[in-house]
Amino acid sequence: MARHALIAGGSIGGLFAAAALQKAGWTVDVFERTEVELAGRGAGIVTHDTLIDALRHVGADLTDLGVQVAERTAFDKAGGVVTVLPHPQIVTSWDRMHRILRRLIPDDRHHLGRAVTGYAQDADGVVAQFSDGSTVRGDLLVGADGFRSAIRAQMLPDVQPTYAGYVVWRALAQERDLPADVAARVFPTFAFFAPSGTQIIGYPIAGRDNDLSLGNRRYNFVWYAPADADALRDMLTDAAGHQHAISIPPPLVRDDVLDAMQANARRILPPDFTAILDVSERPFFTPIYDHHSPVMHDGRVVLLGDAACVARPHVGMGVTKAAEDALALAVHADDPAAYSAIRVPASERAYLRARKLGSWIFQDDPANADGAHNARLRDIMRLTAVTED
């Protein structure tokens, strides 16, 4: 009889784990806590050769995966080009990645509205415990339930996400809405603006329903901005006065918080980027946290993806790291300790490199107020959203 794996979490990491284990001969069941399919998220994802190889390995359809960019361009405050770095890369969207992986999982093995809250183990296997009081028994439980993982909370209660002191503002703009001159200068490239104390990156992604046709693509705007603990508490407080603990749903971000962000953008950013904000969908922010688990298994239970380790987004490796976890797990599913021994140091490397890249944003350099004189600019451009050092 086929071995049975239970996957807690139906996001990209959980689907990758399910697809890889399924290919290795396991029966899998994916349990996603939300009541509806995780679709419609437009956030950009930068691909790497490692990720594309992993997608091929699990049998994903890579047709029209994303937008091909040929180079990286750094701009200064006035909008001038500081430097250009050739770097071919495919950029895609969260929604596209989720859809091509979701197609690999049979509908009768993908369960919505099932929140895994804990687990128990005995000599015969592992039991997943659900919020409704039900249980399911299997041979392996994979905690792919995100950075606020219930599985990690039981396995490693002392491992908690740590706030890094800054947030990332994100926005999506339709290609057809961009002023023609802005689109010509910025849209085709992977763009950087890197003055002392803040950082912008941006790049094109597919439009809705993976539309790659000219004029129907979107621009993914990403802005790292400082926010101390007091400022973050205020930003996480909605109009009703409720302070959210970790992050705030985008529709609940107060208008005055958005107004302050827009005012700062006009003061700090190059005109092309403020023009992109002017025509974008409603921006939202995410506080930057990170954490790293010193071990990724407990008996027949393993952690995967963001449940195991969150590296700050500068390395652009969240999805790739989850894919690498999934492939390693498929090989070592009968020996979770071996899986952990391989993946803990690998995830730590991404975690530490992301922290280094984040620290470079906030190095005080009065000579670099305009983004044209960043002493680390070439390294930032070379190391952002890549897998190698």
PyMOL commands that set and color helices and strands:
alter all, ss='L'
color gray80, all
select helices_A, chain A and resi 12-23+49-58+94-102+107-109+150-155+175-177+180-186+208-210+229-235+250-252+255-268+271-279+305-307+313-315+318-332+336-361+366-368+377-383
alter helices_A, ss='H'
color red, helices_A
select strands_A, chain A and resi 4-8+27-32+44-46+67-75+81-93+110-112+116-122+125-130+135-138+140-143+162-174+190-193+199-205+218-226+284-292+297-298+301-303+309-310
alter strands_A, ss='S'
color yellow, strands_A
deselect
rebuild
show_as cartoon
